[in-house]
Amino acid sequence: MRHLPALLLAASLLAPAAARGDGPAPAPAQGDKAPRPPALEVTIDRSKVDLKGRQIEVKLSRAAAKVRIKVVGQSGAVLAEEEKPFGGAAAGTPLTVTWTPSSDETVARIEVYGHDTQGYWAGVAILPWNVSIPHEEVQFETNSDVIRAPEVPKLEASLQKISEVVAKTSELGKITLFIVGHTDTVGSEEHNLALSRRRARAIAAWFKGRGLKLPVAFEGLGESAPLVKTADQVDEPRNRRVDYILSVEPPRLPSGEASWKAL
């Protein structure tokens, strides 16, 4: 059996991670080489990745013999390496693969190798690691995205925390700072969505202006993902917030798909 030339990393948050691989060529028939079957595809639906439940859902493009999984922590330690037989499950069947980690270390990388019943295999890897940075919220004036001078020390403290996390996890690859703005329910949904984006962008620009070398992307969710559920037109300070998320891949948001904008 020949190895897959290389692992293919998942390309986006919402699209399934997929890879193709080539195994041994079929035996020649009557002196002629038999045609190869289509390359084996292994896919992982990112919406079905459950780190807390320690399971993922995998699909193969041909009948599945087995799936092998390798889970790596943010320190580089292998947390689990397991194999599960699937007895020739039909192509496209959702295959639930679980793992039991050796510790509670944060998962940084998951590698999956699917083997079909013809002796071929292919692998795919995803990088689900992300960290939310705890911080004191910047207080904006009503309908404003201007960062006032008294709020700057809060951002300076957050920048220090971000730098400390990045220094410890640089081996994970290209880390991006994702900034997400939220509002309360005072005002229209359209107004709050635009306001949350402007405030997220203002904070992103402040970090870049202070020398942050990481790529920075921002998005606003308006009032769609409240920390505290309220009725409409309720002034709830806890819902006026901004999330700082360090991640290798775009993180999943409560609202689903996000239109991240690079600064």
Summary of the structure (lengths in Angstrom):
residues: 263
radius of gyration: 22.7
end to end distance: 45.8
largest distance: 82.6
contacts: 799
relative contact order: 0.15
helix: 19%
strand: 33%
